[in-house]
Amino acid sequence: MTHSTRPADRYSPLYFLASLGAGGTAVTFFLWLYFWVPHPGQSVPVFEDISAALTSGPLLQKVMIVAAMVGILFFAYHNIRLLIWNLRQLSDFKKTDAYRALSASNAQTQLTAMPLTIAMTINVGFILGMVFVPGLWSVVEYLFPLAIIAFTATGGLALAQVGSFLGRVKTEGGFDWTANGSFAQMLPAFALSMVGVGLAAPGALSHVALTSGIAIMLATFFMMAALLVGLVALVLGVHSMMSHGTTPEAAPTIMVVIPILTVLGILGMRVNHGLHVNFEDHSTAAQVLMFLTKTYSVQILFALLGIEMLRRVGYAKRFLFGAENSAGAYALVCPAVAFGVMTQFWLNAGLVQSGLVTKFSLAFWLLSLIAFAAQGLAIWLVLHLNRRHFGRVAAQPVPAE
């Protein structure tokens, strides 16, 4: 007799990153609509703006909109499907000895992948509402307080998990320096920053000063928490790698700084917009350009470092195309998504708004190729890793009774 197994059957909380990557890829398609579809009257495109462009826009714009909507639906479906699958698997996993061992090790911070992904799915839900629900903007002010509650509750879960880990290692010890040869401990900072950027959305979009102000203050709290936790984890990771080398399986975490910076960068942009709309605090186009350029520069440096580290440990040969499998491979999707997203913001909110590049010019589209390449890589990684971890089935013999 035989039974079928697949890598995903050996569950790890890092499989939440499969859902996270799909959600992030859906966001990359929404940016096509955000930057290329006119949306007078509000800061983001909604169903009515998209319908108007589909009715009266040029053919290429119509093709772009249809492609974006299909991309959003496809990857949002996988985001939600894989989140539900992970929540069920985690519930069963908590009953095992493997979970108890994980909770007593460095890997306990992997559990923050759950609130990280939940926060992303809430964001994806808002994207689905804006793109596909008619009349949503007429009631959006009633939805913003609900969003603040949902993100704050998710942030509370992330803080509780971080507190549990820090409380254990600070009182009982047992942190394994030899097994910390990566930036895996920055996952909690990623979760906190994702909560923060979600809270910053009502801060930017609400025209009710109280709603905007509460959201901005909460977003700032989680931003500072993410920066503090991330800075400590960065120092610890560098120290461990310098002393004991990089853990090959965790090598993709070297680039986790890229999505954290993208999320915090968008958080900053949203807070800046909310302060401008509701509190008379104004930033110049040059200030925004420099903020985005500094963020983008650090991302490029970490991308170069991460690619070199992956090459040196032979990561692609082992975990993308070879016989070995690791749920941590999904961590490669996040930098690809984040780099493409930040490229779009740097180009559209930075270079175009400051007058250095004309929108839809040849230079504009040449620079956009960078974002398209990163988005294409993210799409390929999601599809390839899903086939590898969830679709590929290997038959194994089952001993007779």
Secondary structure, DSSP 8 states (H G I E B T S, - for coil): -EEEE-GGGS--GGGHHHHHHHHHHHHHHHHHHHHHS--TTSSS--HHHHHHHHHHS-HHHHHHHHHHHHHHHHHHHHHHHHHHHHHHHHHHHTTSHHHHHHHTSGGGGGGGHHHHHHHHHHHHHHHHHHHH-TTGGGSHHHHHHHHHHHHHHHHHHHHHHHHHHHHHHHHH----GGG--SSGGGHHHHHHHHHHHHHHHHHHH---HHHHHHHHHHHHHHHHHHHHHHHHHHHHHHHHHHHH---GGGGGGGGTHHHHHHHHHHHHHHHHHHHHHHH-----HHHHHHHHHHHHHHHHHHHHHHHHHHHHTTHIIIIISSS---GGGGGGHHHHHHHHHHHHHIIIIIIITTTSS-TTSHHHHHHHHHHHHHHHHHHHHHHHHHIIIII--EEEE----
